[in-house]
Amino acid sequence: MNLKNKNINFLNHSDLNFKIPGKRLIIQSNKSNLFKNIYSYNKNELDEPFTKIFYETFKNKRGTGYWNCKLKIRYFLGLF
């Protein structure tokens, strides 16, 4: 199934504890041919305004990727 023309994007956040599984997830996402764009980042690759606004989420050991992805999408859409 090829959904690339449906404009579906994949966003992944990985920290050092999830680095290898995160890379595997990106490879699988590319092979699936489901996504028009695939984005993967870690804390060091986030822009400074974003990290300043949402610095509290980086203090958590769990859920940081989930919350950062969710916040990053809303940030990109101009909802903040």
N, C-alpha and C positions, 0 to 999 in steps of 0.2 A: 504494500500500500504506500502510495506517495502522496503526502499531504502538504508538500512544500508550497504549493500554490494557494494554500489556505492561510498562509501567514501566521503559522504557529511557531512561537519562539520558546527556547529552552534556556533557563537560567539556573546556574549551579554555583553554590558557594562552598568552598572547602577550606578547612583549617588544616594545620599540620597533622592532626589526628586522623583526618579523612583524606589525605593527599592521594594515596594510591587508589582507594575506591572511587574517589572523585575523578581521577584520570580515566579509570575504567568506565565510569558512567558517561563521560564525554565521548569516548570511543564508541560505546554502544549507541549513544544518541545519534552520532554521525552515521553509523551503519544502518540505523533504523529507517533513515530517509523520511522521517516524519516531521522534521522541523526545518523551517526556513532559515532560522538563525539559531546558533548555539553560543551561549555566553557562559564562561566559567571564570571565577575570580576568587581571590583570597583577600584577607583583611588588608594586606599591604598594597593591593591594586585598586582599592576604593578611593574615590576622590576625597580630598580633604573636607570640603563642605559637608559631604554626607557623613563622614566619620565624626565631625564635630557635632552635628545635629543629633545623631543617634549613638553617641559614645556609650550610653548606658547598656545597650544590647551586647556590646563586646565584653562586658564583665561576666556574662553568663557562660558556664561551661557547656551547657546543653541548649539546643534550640537557636544558637546564634545564626547558623546558616539559614534556618527557616525564617526567622524574624528579619534578618538582613535582606533576604531575597524579597520577602513581602514588602518591606519598607523601600527597597531599591526600586521595585516596580512602581509603587505609588509616587516615589520621588521623581522618577523619569516621566511619569504622566502628569506631573505638576500638581499633585493632590496635596502637597505640603507647602 
